[in-house]
Amino acid sequence: MDRCLPPLELASAVPGIAWPALPGPSGAALLAILFQLEQTQWWPAERLRLAQRRQLAALLAHARDHVPFWRGRLPQDWPDPADEAAWEATWQAVPILRREDIQAAEASEALLADALPPGHGEYREIFTSGSTGRPIRAVRSQLWELVWSAFTIRDHLWHRRDLAGTLAVIRESGAGKAMYPEGDTADGWGFSSAALFETGRLVSLNVTTPVAQQLDWLVRRDPDYLLSHPSILARLATASREAGLRLPRLRQVVAISETLRPEARAAIEAAWGVPVVDVYSSREAGYLALQCPDHPHFHIQSEGLRLEVVDEDGQPCAPGETGRVLVTPLHNLAMPLIRYDIGDAAEAGAPCPCGRGLPVLRRILGRRQNMLRLPNGERRWPLLSSSDIGALLAAAPPVLQHQVIQTAADRLHVRLAVARPLGPAEEEAVAAWARAKFGEAFAVAVQAMPELPRTAAGKFEDFVCQVAEDAEAGSGSGGLA
């Protein structure tokens, strides 16, 4: 595979110096991190784990001394980071941090550090999207944002993007911004690259724009790169194919915020003839894993966080096993999140043949909250294969997009975005499809509409479970539906 990078133009911050460029203080710090990331990605796994434990030791000492929530919850004495077995045994004894713990600590600010070490900058407040029901408030430092920028640029470099090109973004935006027909235009790709690189234009459109208008805007803007949610990208790809419209300059598509299903990736790549690159991140924890430049699986960004995939007993999952995702950002001393359960499930992977020592996630399955609950209490992942999608379209050809909502232990509500109203026979065929896929014991209601609603953050889930945990009949297993 061609590993040659496109030409990169550094931005000079020193008056009178155009070339070679000299970045300002933040750009120089960013360049220092990127230089190290270029080396550390090739380190053996053992060396990465040791370096990570050294940084975790610093984070834990700070949390114990400066964060009220963690006082008394963390051991006073930790083994030497070089003693992996003893260190890991102590680490496994740290209680898992849950979303409700963060919410309970918000009023008292018990999770906030009373001071930051020199060089970490100011506190910065953000809110998560609230896709699990209620947003949480997170606080991070300026230094943490610098690390965020480094991983943003790593993703650009790994996937050999030409930063001089035009990047089109369709996602949530502030009121009055990025509205159709023109959207919004900025001179650079955003704060992550502004301190270091000269980049092309960033054009953006609000995610709430109807698909037909999104496609019209996209064709007029004719970008080199397109970034959006997988559900938006899949709808755009279908609309583009059906209208016979091409994006002649498009080189790559980047999927964010939602789980990218294999069938959506295949449809997008087939429609536009360009690769799709997936990004796994969260607002409160940053970049979790980036797609390998040479394979469809993901590399955990171990220089920025510790990510664990654990089973129901809290034990590490082996390659091929599925478990819940725990994250510990390494550099956010403003609000340390230690062994934070972000609510997702993923499949651990084997070491990558690309040679990088960074651990692998083979698949990201999505939010555990949205697992299917069967009437007998069993839980399954409601994954739809290409043949499942084909069967749905055969049952109701006008379907443009689908969403299945489990409203009770024995009830499903199938919502469909359609090109025309469905007939009674088509509705019954969809209900039969749902029972065949998810279980004959379910009562199925079918609702057709022009567009399916999104969350306030513009996200979309193809399966939503509204059944409370205490409504389940038992714990069950975690198979695939």
The 8 nearest C-alpha neighbors of each residue, nearest first, counted from 0:
[[1, 2, 293, 3, 292, 353, 294, 159],
 [0, 2, 3, 4, 159, 293, 292, 158],
 [1, 3, 0, 4, 159, 157, 158, 292],
 [4, 2, 1, 5, 159, 0, 6, 156],
 [3, 5, 159, 2, 6, 156, 160, 161],
 [4, 6, 161, 7, 159, 3, 160, 162],
 [5, 7, 4, 8, 161, 162, 163, 3],
 [8, 6, 5, 9, 162, 196, 161, 197],
 [7, 9, 197, 196, 10, 6, 198, 163],
 [8, 10, 196, 195, 197, 20, 7, 11],
 [9, 11, 196, 197, 195, 20, 22, 8],
 [10, 12, 20, 21, 22, 13, 17, 9],
 [13, 11, 22, 23, 21, 14, 10, 20],
 [12, 14, 16, 11, 21, 15, 22, 23],
 [15, 13, 16, 12, 11, 17, 21, 20],
 [14, 16, 13, 17, 11, 12, 18, 20],
 [17, 15, 14, 13, 18, 20, 11, 21],
 [16, 18, 20, 11, 19, 15, 14, 13],
 [19, 17, 20, 16, 11, 21, 9, 10],
 [18, 20, 17, 21, 16, 11, 9, 10],
 [21, 19, 11, 18, 17, 9, 10, 22],
 [20, 22, 11, 12, 13, 19, 23, 16],
 [23, 21, 11, 12, 26, 27, 195, 10],
 [22, 24, 12, 26, 25, 27, 21, 13],
 [25, 23, 27, 26, 28, 22, 29, 194],
 [26, 24, 28, 27, 23, 29, 194, 22],
 [27, 25, 194, 195, 29, 22, 23, 28],
 [26, 28, 30, 24, 29, 25, 22, 23],
 [29, 27, 31, 25, 30, 26, 24, 32],
 [30, 28, 26, 32, 31, 27, 25, 149],
 [29, 31, 27, 33, 28, 32, 26, 34],
 [32, 30, 28, 34, 29, 33, 27, 35],
 [31, 33, 29, 35, 34, 30, 36, 28],
 [34, 32, 36, 30, 35, 31, 149, 37],
 [33, 35, 31, 37, 32, 36, 30, 38],
 [36, 34, 32, 38, 33, 37, 39, 31],
 [37, 35, 33, 39, 38, 34, 40, 32],
 [36, 38, 35, 34, 39, 40, 33, 41],
 [39, 37, 35, 36, 40, 41, 34, 42],
 [38, 40, 36, 42, 41, 37, 35, 47],
 [39, 41, 355, 38, 42, 37, 36, 356],
 [42, 40, 355, 39, 356, 38, 43, 354],
 [41, 43, 39, 356, 40, 46, 47, 44],
 [44, 42, 356, 46, 45, 47, 41, 355],
 [43, 45, 356, 47, 46, 48, 42, 357],
 [46, 44, 48, 47, 43, 49, 42, 356],
 [45, 47, 49, 48, 43, 44, 42, 50],
 [48, 46, 44, 50, 45, 49, 51, 42],
 [47, 49, 51, 45, 46, 50, 52, 44],
 [50, 48, 52, 46, 51, 47, 45, 53],
 [51, 49, 53, 47, 52, 48, 46, 54],
 [50, 52, 48, 54, 49, 53, 47, 55],
 [53, 51, 55, 49, 54, 50, 80, 56],
 [52, 54, 50, 56, 51, 55, 80, 49],
 [55, 53, 57, 51, 56, 52, 58, 50],
 [56, 54, 52, 58, 57, 53, 59, 51],
 [55, 57, 53, 59, 54, 58, 52, 60],
 [56, 58, 54, 60, 55, 59, 61, 53],
 [59, 57, 55, 61, 56, 60, 62, 54],
 [60, 58, 62, 56, 61, 57, 55, 63],
 [59, 61, 63, 57, 62, 58, 56, 64],
 [60, 62, 64, 58, 59, 63, 65, 57],
 [63, 61, 66, 59, 65, 64, 60, 69],
 [62, 64, 70, 60, 69, 61, 65, 59],
 [63, 65, 61, 62, 60, 66, 70, 67],
 [66, 64, 112, 62, 113, 61, 63, 67],
 [65, 67, 112, 62, 68, 69, 111, 110],
 [68, 66, 109, 70, 69, 110, 65, 112],
 [69, 67, 109, 110, 66, 70, 72, 104],
 [68, 70, 72, 63, 67, 66, 62, 71],
 [71, 69, 63, 67, 72, 68, 73, 66],
 [70, 72, 73, 69, 74, 63, 68, 75],
 [73, 71, 69, 70, 74, 93, 68, 94],
 [72, 74, 71, 69, 75, 63, 70, 93],
 [75, 73, 76, 72, 77, 71, 89, 93],
 [74, 76, 73, 77, 63, 71, 60, 72],
 [77, 75, 74, 78, 73, 60, 79, 89],
 [76, 78, 79, 75, 74, 86, 89, 56],
 [79, 77, 86, 85, 80, 82, 76, 89],
 [78, 80, 81, 82, 77, 86, 83, 85],
 [81, 79, 82, 52, 53, 86, 78, 83],
 [80, 82, 79, 83, 49, 86, 78, 52],
 [83, 81, 80, 79, 85, 84, 86, 78],
 [82, 84, 86, 85, 81, 87, 80, 49],
 [83, 85, 87, 86, 82, 88, 89, 81],
 [86, 84, 88, 87, 83, 82, 78, 89],
 [85, 87, 83, 78, 89, 88, 84, 82],
 [88, 86, 90, 84, 89, 85, 83, 91],
 [87, 89, 85, 91, 90, 86, 84, 92],
 [90, 88, 86, 92, 87, 91, 85, 77],
 [91, 89, 87, 92, 88, 93, 86, 85],
 [90, 92, 88, 89, 93, 87, 94, 313],
 [91, 93, 90, 89, 94, 88, 87, 95],
 [94, 92, 91, 90, 95, 73, 89, 72],
 [95, 93, 92, 96, 338, 72, 91, 337],
 [94, 96, 338, 339, 97, 93, 340, 337],
 [97, 95, 339, 338, 340, 94, 100, 337],
 [98, 96, 100, 340, 99, 339, 95, 101],
 [97, 99, 101, 100, 102, 96, 340, 341],
 [98, 100, 102, 101, 97, 103, 96, 104],
 [101, 99, 103, 97, 98, 102, 104, 96],
 [102, 100, 104, 98, 99, 103, 105, 97],
 [101, 103, 99, 105, 104, 100, 135, 98],
 [102, 104, 100, 101, 105, 99, 106, 107],
 [103, 105, 101, 109, 102, 107, 106, 108],
 [106, 104, 108, 102, 107, 103, 101, 109],
 [107, 105, 108, 104, 103, 109, 102, 101],
 [106, 108, 109, 105, 104, 103, 110, 111],
 [109, 107, 105, 110, 111, 106, 104, 67],
 [108, 110, 68, 67, 107, 104, 111, 66],
 [111, 109, 68, 108, 334, 66, 104, 67],
 [112, 110, 334, 108, 109, 66, 333, 113],
 [111, 113, 66, 65, 333, 114, 334, 110],
 [112, 114, 65, 111, 66, 115, 333, 67],
 [115, 113, 112, 65, 116, 333, 111, 66],
 [114, 116, 119, 117, 333, 332, 112, 113],
 [115, 117, 119, 118, 114, 332, 120, 61],
 [118, 116, 119, 115, 120, 114, 121, 142],
 [117, 119, 120, 116, 142, 115, 141, 121],
 [120, 118, 142, 117, 141, 116, 140, 115],
 [121, 119, 141, 118, 140, 142, 122, 117],
 [120, 122, 140, 141, 123, 119, 115, 139],
 [121, 123, 140, 139, 138, 333, 124, 141],
 [124, 122, 139, 138, 140, 121, 125, 141],
 [125, 123, 138, 137, 139, 122, 126, 136],
 [126, 124, 137, 136, 138, 123, 127, 283],
 [127, 125, 136, 135, 137, 134, 128, 124],
 [126, 128, 134, 135, 129, 282, 283, 136],
 [129, 127, 130, 456, 134, 126, 455, 135],
 [134, 130, 128, 133, 132, 131, 127, 135],
 [129, 131, 132, 128, 133, 454, 134, 458],
 [132, 130, 129, 133, 368, 134, 128, 342],
 [131, 133, 129, 130, 134, 128, 135, 454],
 [134, 132, 129, 131, 135, 130, 128, 127],
 [129, 135, 133, 127, 128, 126, 136, 132],
 [136, 134, 127, 126, 102, 137, 133, 129],
 [135, 137, 126, 125, 127, 134, 138, 124],
 [138, 136, 125, 283, 126, 124, 135, 139],
 [137, 139, 124, 123, 334, 125, 333, 122],
 [138, 140, 123, 333, 331, 122, 334, 143],
 [139, 141, 122, 143, 142, 121, 333, 123],
 [140, 142, 120, 144, 143, 121, 119, 145],
 [141, 143, 119, 145, 140, 144, 120, 146],
 [142, 144, 146, 140, 145, 141, 331, 330],
 [145, 143, 147, 141, 146, 142, 148, 140],
 [144, 146, 142, 148, 143, 147, 149, 141],
 [145, 147, 149, 143, 148, 144, 142, 150],
 [148, 146, 144, 145, 150, 149, 143, 285],
 [149, 147, 191, 151, 145, 146, 150, 144],
 [148, 150, 146, 152, 151, 147, 33, 153],
 [151, 149, 153, 152, 147, 148, 154, 146],
 [152, 150, 148, 154, 149, 153, 147, 155],
 [151, 153, 155, 149, 154, 150, 156, 148],
 [154, 152, 150, 156, 155, 151, 157, 149],
 [153, 155, 157, 152, 151, 156, 150, 158],
 [156, 154, 152, 160, 153, 158, 157, 159],
 [155, 157, 159, 153, 158, 154, 152, 160],
 [158, 156, 154, 159, 292, 155, 153, 291],
 [157, 159, 156, 155, 292, 160, 154, 276],
 [160, 158, 156, 4, 157, 155, 161, 5],
 [161, 159, 155, 158, 162, 156, 5, 4],
 [160, 162, 5, 163, 164, 159, 6, 7],
 [163, 161, 198, 164, 160, 199, 7, 197],
 [162, 164, 199, 198, 161, 165, 197, 200],
 [165, 163, 199, 162, 223, 161, 166, 200],
 [164, 166, 200, 222, 223, 199, 201, 224],
 [165, 167, 224, 201, 222, 225, 223, 202],
 [168, 166, 225, 202, 203, 222, 201, 224],
 [167, 169, 203, 226, 227, 225, 170, 202],
 [170, 168, 204, 227, 206, 203, 205, 226],
 [171, 169, 206, 205, 227, 168, 172, 457],
 [170, 172, 206, 205, 457, 456, 173, 169],
 [173, 171, 205, 176, 170, 174, 177, 206],
 [172, 174, 176, 175, 171, 177, 205, 178],
 [173, 175, 176, 172, 177, 178, 205, 171],
 [174, 176, 173, 178, 177, 172, 205, 182],
 [177, 175, 178, 174, 173, 172, 183, 182],
 [176, 182, 178, 183, 204, 205, 203, 172],
 [177, 179, 182, 176, 205, 204, 180, 175],
 [180, 178, 181, 182, 177, 204, 208, 212],
 [179, 181, 182, 178, 216, 212, 215, 213],
 [182, 180, 179, 183, 178, 216, 177, 204],
 [177, 183, 181, 178, 204, 179, 203, 180],
 [182, 184, 177, 203, 202, 176, 181, 204],
 [185, 183, 202, 201, 203, 186, 182, 200],
 [186, 184, 201, 187, 200, 202, 183, 188],
 [185, 187, 200, 201, 199, 184, 188, 198],
 [188, 186, 200, 198, 189, 199, 185, 201],
 [187, 189, 201, 198, 200, 192, 199, 166],
 [190, 188, 187, 191, 192, 193, 201, 185],
 [189, 191, 193, 192, 194, 188, 148, 187],
 [192, 190, 148, 189, 193, 151, 194, 152],
 [191, 193, 190, 196, 195, 194, 189, 188],
 [194, 192, 190, 195, 191, 196, 189, 187],
 [195, 193, 26, 192, 25, 196, 190, 22],
 [194, 196, 26, 10, 193, 192, 9, 22],
 [197, 195, 9, 10, 192, 8, 193, 198],
 [196, 198, 10, 8, 9, 199, 193, 195],
 [199, 197, 163, 162, 187, 196, 188, 200],
 [198, 200, 163, 164, 165, 187, 162, 186],
 [201, 199, 186, 165, 187, 185, 202, 166],
 [200, 202, 166, 185, 188, 187, 184, 167],
 [203, 201, 184, 167, 183, 168, 166, 200],
 [204, 202, 168, 183, 177, 182, 167, 169],
 [203, 205, 177, 182, 169, 178, 206, 168],
 [206, 204, 177, 171, 207, 170, 172, 169],
 [205, 207, 170, 169, 171, 208, 457, 204],
 [206, 208, 205, 209, 457, 171, 170, 453],
 [207, 209, 206, 205, 213, 210, 212, 179],
 [210, 208, 212, 211, 213, 207, 206, 450],
 [209, 211, 213, 212, 214, 208, 235, 234],
 [212, 210, 214, 213, 209, 215, 238, 235],
 [211, 213, 215, 214, 210, 209, 216, 208],
 [214, 212, 210, 216, 211, 215, 217, 208],
 [213, 215, 217, 211, 212, 216, 218, 210],
 [214, 216, 212, 218, 217, 213, 211, 219],
 [217, 215, 213, 219, 214, 218, 212, 220],
 [216, 218, 214, 220, 219, 215, 221, 213],
 [217, 219, 221, 215, 220, 216, 214, 246],
 [220, 218, 216, 217, 221, 215, 214, 222],
 [219, 221, 217, 218, 222, 216, 202, 167],
 [222, 220, 218, 219, 217, 246, 248, 223],
 [223, 221, 165, 224, 220, 249, 167, 166],
 [222, 224, 249, 248, 165, 250, 164, 166],
 [225, 223, 166, 251, 222, 249, 252, 250],
 [224, 226, 167, 252, 168, 166, 253, 251],
 [227, 225, 253, 168, 252, 254, 167, 169],
 [228, 226, 169, 254, 168, 170, 255, 232],
 [227, 229, 255, 231, 254, 230, 256, 257],
 [230, 228, 232, 231, 254, 259, 233, 257],
 [229, 231, 233, 232, 228, 234, 459, 257],
 [232, 230, 234, 228, 229, 233, 235, 227],
 [231, 233, 229, 235, 230, 234, 236, 228],
 [232, 234, 236, 230, 235, 231, 263, 267],
 [235, 233, 237, 231, 236, 232, 238, 230],
 [236, 234, 232, 238, 233, 237, 239, 231],
 [235, 237, 239, 233, 267, 234, 238, 270],
 [238, 236, 240, 234, 239, 235, 241, 233],
 [237, 239, 235, 241, 240, 236, 242, 234],
 [240, 238, 244, 236, 242, 237, 241, 235],
 [239, 241, 243, 237, 242, 238, 270, 236],
 [240, 242, 238, 243, 239, 237, 244, 236],
 [243, 241, 239, 244, 240, 238, 237, 245],
 [242, 244, 240, 241, 239, 245, 238, 270],
 [245, 243, 239, 242, 240, 246, 218, 241],
 [246, 244, 247, 243, 239, 271, 218, 240],
 [245, 247, 249, 248, 221, 218, 244, 271],
 [246, 248, 249, 245, 221, 250, 222, 223],
 [247, 249, 223, 246, 222, 221, 250, 224],
 [248, 250, 223, 246, 224, 247, 222, 251],
 [251, 249, 223, 273, 224, 248, 252, 274],
 [250, 252, 224, 274, 273, 249, 275, 253],
 [251, 253, 275, 225, 224, 226, 276, 274],
 [252, 254, 226, 276, 275, 277, 225, 227],
 [255, 253, 277, 228, 229, 227, 226, 276],
 [254, 256, 228, 278, 257, 227, 277, 253],
 [257, 255, 228, 458, 258, 254, 280, 279],
 [258, 256, 255, 228, 259, 229, 458, 459],
 [257, 259, 365, 260, 363, 364, 256, 229],
 [258, 260, 229, 257, 261, 263, 264, 254],
 [259, 261, 263, 262, 258, 264, 229, 383],
 [262, 260, 264, 263, 265, 259, 384, 385],
 [261, 263, 265, 264, 260, 385, 266, 384],
 [264, 262, 266, 260, 265, 261, 233, 267],
 [263, 265, 261, 267, 262, 266, 268, 260],
 [264, 266, 262, 268, 263, 267, 269, 261],
 [267, 265, 263, 269, 264, 268, 270, 262],
 [266, 268, 270, 264, 236, 269, 265, 233],
 [269, 267, 272, 265, 273, 271, 270, 266],
 [268, 270, 266, 272, 267, 271, 265, 273],
 [271, 269, 267, 236, 268, 240, 272, 266],
 [272, 270, 268, 273, 269, 267, 245, 236],
 [271, 273, 268, 269, 270, 274, 267, 250],
 [272, 274, 268, 251, 271, 250, 275, 252],
 [275, 273, 251, 268, 252, 276, 272, 250],
 [274, 276, 252, 253, 251, 264, 268, 277],
 [277, 275, 253, 254, 252, 290, 274, 278],
 [276, 278, 254, 290, 253, 255, 275, 279],
 [279, 277, 289, 255, 254, 280, 290, 288],
 [280, 278, 288, 287, 289, 286, 277, 255],
 [281, 279, 286, 287, 285, 278, 288, 282],
 [282, 280, 285, 284, 283, 286, 279, 287],
 [281, 283, 285, 284, 127, 280, 126, 125],
 [282, 284, 281, 137, 285, 127, 125, 126],
 [285, 283, 281, 282, 328, 286, 280, 287],
 [286, 284, 281, 280, 282, 283, 287, 147],
 [287, 285, 280, 288, 279, 281, 284, 150],
 [286, 288, 280, 279, 300, 299, 285, 289],
 [289, 287, 299, 279, 298, 300, 297, 286],
 [290, 288, 297, 278, 298, 279, 291, 299],
 [289, 291, 297, 296, 277, 298, 295, 292],
 [290, 292, 294, 293, 297, 298, 296, 289],
 [293, 291, 157, 158, 294, 290, 295, 353],
 [292, 294, 291, 353, 295, 0, 290, 296],
 [295, 293, 291, 296, 292, 290, 297, 353],
 [296, 294, 290, 291, 297, 293, 292, 276],
 [295, 297, 361, 294, 290, 291, 360, 362],
 [298, 296, 290, 360, 289, 291, 359, 288],
 [297, 299, 359, 288, 289, 358, 357, 291],
 [300, 298, 288, 358, 301, 287, 359, 357],
 [301, 299, 288, 302, 303, 287, 298, 304],
 [300, 302, 304, 303, 299, 305, 357, 51],
 [301, 303, 300, 304, 51, 36, 47, 329],
 [304, 302, 301, 329, 300, 328, 330, 305],
 [305, 303, 328, 329, 301, 327, 302, 306],
 [304, 306, 327, 326, 301, 328, 307, 329],
 [307, 305, 326, 325, 304, 327, 308, 324],
 [308, 306, 325, 324, 309, 326, 305, 315],
 [307, 309, 324, 322, 323, 316, 315, 325],
 [310, 308, 315, 322, 314, 313, 316, 323],
 [309, 311, 322, 313, 312, 314, 316, 315],
 [310, 312, 313, 309, 322, 314, 323, 315],
 [313, 311, 310, 314, 309, 315, 322, 316],
 [312, 314, 309, 310, 311, 315, 91, 308],
 [313, 315, 309, 310, 312, 316, 311, 91],
 [316, 314, 309, 308, 310, 317, 313, 307],
 [315, 317, 309, 320, 308, 310, 314, 347],
 [316, 318, 320, 319, 347, 315, 348, 349],
 [319, 317, 348, 347, 349, 320, 316, 346],
 [318, 320, 347, 348, 346, 317, 321, 349],
 [321, 319, 346, 317, 316, 318, 347, 322],
 [322, 320, 346, 345, 347, 319, 344, 316],
 [323, 321, 310, 309, 308, 344, 345, 346],
 [322, 324, 344, 308, 309, 343, 345, 310],
 [323, 325, 308, 343, 344, 307, 340, 341],
 [326, 324, 340, 307, 339, 338, 306, 341],
 [327, 325, 306, 339, 338, 305, 307, 328],
 [326, 328, 337, 305, 338, 304, 336, 329],
 [329, 327, 304, 330, 284, 303, 331, 326],
 [328, 330, 304, 303, 327, 331, 55, 54],
 [329, 331, 143, 332, 328, 303, 58, 142],
 [332, 330, 143, 333, 139, 335, 334, 329],
 [331, 333, 335, 334, 330, 58, 115, 112],
 [334, 332, 112, 139, 331, 140, 111, 335],
 [335, 333, 111, 332, 110, 138, 112, 331],
 [336, 334, 332, 331, 337, 333, 62, 110],
 [337, 335, 327, 339, 334, 338, 328, 96],
 [336, 338, 327, 339, 335, 96, 326, 328],
 [339, 337, 325, 95, 326, 327, 96, 340],
 [340, 338, 96, 325, 326, 337, 336, 341],
 [339, 341, 325, 97, 342, 96, 324, 338],
 [342, 340, 343, 339, 325, 324, 98, 326],
 [341, 343, 340, 366, 367, 324, 344, 323],
 [344, 342, 366, 365, 367, 324, 341, 323],
 [343, 345, 323, 322, 364, 324, 365, 367],
 [346, 344, 363, 364, 321, 362, 322, 323],
 [345, 347, 321, 362, 361, 320, 360, 319],
 [346, 348, 318, 360, 319, 361, 320, 317],
 [349, 347, 318, 361, 359, 360, 319, 346],
 [348, 350, 318, 359, 351, 347, 319, 358],
 [351, 349, 359, 358, 352, 348, 356, 357],
 [350, 352, 353, 354, 349, 355, 359, 356],
 [353, 351, 354, 350, 355, 294, 293, 349],
 [354, 352, 351, 355, 293, 294, 291, 292],
 [355, 353, 352, 351, 356, 41, 350, 40],
 [356, 354, 41, 40, 357, 353, 351, 42],
 [355, 357, 44, 43, 42, 41, 40, 358],
 [356, 358, 355, 298, 299, 40, 301, 44],
 [359, 357, 299, 298, 356, 350, 360, 44],
 [360, 358, 298, 348, 297, 299, 361, 350],
 [361, 359, 347, 348, 297, 362, 346, 296],
 [360, 362, 348, 296, 346, 347, 359, 297],
 [363, 361, 346, 360, 345, 364, 296, 347],
 [364, 362, 345, 365, 344, 346, 258, 361],
 [363, 365, 345, 344, 362, 258, 366, 343],
 [366, 364, 343, 344, 363, 258, 367, 345],
 [365, 367, 343, 368, 369, 342, 344, 364],
 [368, 366, 369, 343, 370, 342, 344, 365],
 [367, 369, 366, 370, 464, 342, 131, 343],
 [370, 368, 464, 463, 367, 366, 371, 462],
 [369, 371, 380, 367, 379, 368, 378, 372],
 [370, 372, 379, 378, 381, 380, 373, 369],
 [373, 371, 378, 377, 376, 408, 370, 374],
 [372, 374, 377, 376, 375, 378, 371, 408],
 [375, 373, 408, 376, 409, 372, 472, 377],
 [376, 374, 373, 377, 472, 473, 471, 372],
 [377, 375, 472, 473, 471, 373, 374, 475],
 [376, 378, 475, 373, 375, 476, 372, 474],
 [377, 379, 372, 475, 371, 476, 477, 373],
 [380, 378, 478, 477, 371, 479, 480, 370],
 [379, 381, 479, 370, 480, 382, 371, 478],
 [382, 380, 480, 371, 379, 479, 370, 383],
 [381, 383, 380, 480, 479, 384, 260, 364],
 [384, 382, 387, 381, 388, 385, 386, 480],
 [385, 383, 387, 386, 388, 382, 262, 261],
 [384, 386, 388, 387, 262, 389, 383, 261],
 [385, 387, 389, 384, 388, 390, 383, 391],
 [388, 386, 384, 390, 389, 385, 383, 391],
 [389, 387, 391, 385, 390, 386, 392, 384],
 [388, 390, 386, 392, 387, 391, 385, 393],
 [389, 391, 393, 387, 388, 392, 386, 394],
 [392, 390, 394, 388, 393, 389, 395, 387],
 [393, 391, 396, 395, 389, 394, 390, 388],
 [392, 394, 390, 391, 395, 396, 389, 388],
 [393, 395, 391, 428, 392, 429, 425, 390],
 [394, 396, 392, 425, 393, 397, 398, 391],
 [395, 397, 392, 398, 393, 394, 391, 399],
 [398, 396, 418, 417, 395, 419, 399, 392],
 [399, 397, 417, 396, 400, 416, 395, 415],
 [398, 400, 417, 416, 397, 418, 401, 415],
 [401, 399, 416, 415, 398, 402, 417, 234],
 [402, 400, 415, 414, 416, 461, 403, 399],
 [401, 403, 461, 414, 462, 413, 415, 404],
 [404, 402, 413, 462, 412, 461, 414, 463],
 [405, 403, 463, 412, 411, 464, 462, 406],
 [404, 406, 411, 464, 407, 465, 410, 412],
 [407, 405, 465, 410, 411, 404, 466, 464],
 [408, 406, 410, 409, 466, 405, 465, 411],
 [407, 409, 374, 410, 372, 373, 466, 406],
 [408, 410, 441, 407, 374, 442, 440, 411],
 [411, 409, 442, 407, 441, 406, 405, 443],
 [412, 410, 405, 443, 404, 406, 442, 413],
 [411, 413, 444, 404, 403, 443, 445, 405],
 [414, 412, 403, 445, 402, 444, 446, 404],
 [415, 413, 446, 402, 401, 447, 445, 403],
 [416, 414, 401, 447, 400, 417, 448, 446],
 [415, 417, 450, 400, 449, 448, 399, 451],
 [418, 416, 398, 397, 399, 419, 449, 415],
 [417, 419, 397, 398, 399, 449, 420, 416],
 [420, 418, 417, 397, 421, 449, 398, 448],
 [421, 419, 422, 417, 447, 418, 448, 397],
 [422, 420, 425, 426, 419, 423, 447, 395],
 [421, 423, 425, 424, 426, 420, 427, 395],
 [424, 422, 426, 425, 427, 421, 428, 420],
 [423, 425, 427, 426, 422, 428, 421, 429],
 [424, 426, 428, 422, 395, 427, 423, 421],
 [427, 425, 423, 429, 428, 424, 445, 430],
 [426, 428, 430, 424, 429, 425, 431, 423],
 [427, 429, 425, 431, 394, 426, 430, 424],
 [430, 428, 432, 426, 427, 431, 394, 425],
 [431, 429, 427, 433, 432, 428, 443, 426],
 [430, 432, 428, 434, 429, 433, 435, 427],
 [431, 433, 429, 435, 430, 434, 428, 436],
 [434, 432, 430, 436, 431, 435, 437, 429],
 [435, 433, 439, 438, 431, 437, 436, 432],
 [434, 436, 432, 433, 438, 437, 431, 439],
 [435, 437, 433, 434, 438, 432, 480, 387],
 [436, 438, 434, 433, 435, 480, 439, 381],
 [439, 437, 434, 440, 435, 441, 436, 433],
 [438, 440, 434, 441, 435, 437, 442, 436],
 [441, 439, 438, 409, 442, 434, 374, 410],
 [442, 440, 409, 410, 439, 438, 443, 434],
 [441, 443, 410, 411, 409, 440, 444, 434],
 [442, 444, 411, 430, 412, 410, 441, 445],
 [443, 445, 412, 413, 411, 446, 442, 430],
 [446, 444, 413, 412, 414, 426, 443, 430],
 [445, 447, 414, 413, 415, 444, 448, 412],
 [448, 446, 415, 414, 416, 417, 445, 420],
 [447, 449, 416, 450, 417, 415, 446, 451],
 [448, 450, 416, 417, 418, 451, 447, 419],
 [451, 449, 416, 448, 452, 417, 415, 209],
 [450, 452, 416, 453, 448, 415, 449, 414],
 [453, 451, 450, 454, 459, 457, 207, 458],
 [454, 452, 459, 457, 458, 455, 451, 456],
 [453, 455, 457, 458, 456, 459, 452, 130],
 [454, 456, 457, 453, 458, 128, 171, 129],
 [457, 455, 454, 458, 128, 171, 453, 129],
 [458, 456, 454, 453, 455, 171, 206, 170],
 [459, 457, 454, 453, 456, 257, 460, 256],
 [458, 460, 453, 461, 454, 230, 457, 257],
 [459, 461, 462, 463, 458, 402, 257, 258],
 [460, 462, 402, 403, 401, 459, 463, 404],
 [463, 461, 403, 460, 402, 404, 369, 464],
 [464, 462, 404, 369, 405, 460, 403, 465],
 [463, 465, 369, 405, 466, 404, 371, 370],
 [464, 466, 406, 405, 467, 463, 407, 404],
 [467, 465, 407, 464, 406, 470, 468, 408],
 [468, 466, 470, 469, 465, 471, 464, 407],
 [467, 469, 470, 471, 466, 368, 465, 472],
 [470, 468, 471, 467, 472, 466, 473, 474],
 [471, 469, 467, 468, 466, 472, 408, 407],
 [472, 470, 376, 469, 473, 468, 372, 408],
 [471, 473, 376, 375, 470, 474, 374, 377],
 [474, 472, 376, 471, 475, 377, 375, 378],
 [473, 475, 376, 377, 476, 472, 378, 471],
 [476, 474, 377, 378, 473, 376, 477, 375],
 [475, 477, 378, 377, 478, 474, 379, 376],
 [476, 478, 379, 378, 380, 479, 475, 377],
 [477, 479, 379, 476, 380, 480, 378, 377],
 [480, 478, 380, 379, 381, 382, 477, 378],
 [479, 381, 380, 379, 382, 478, 437, 436]]
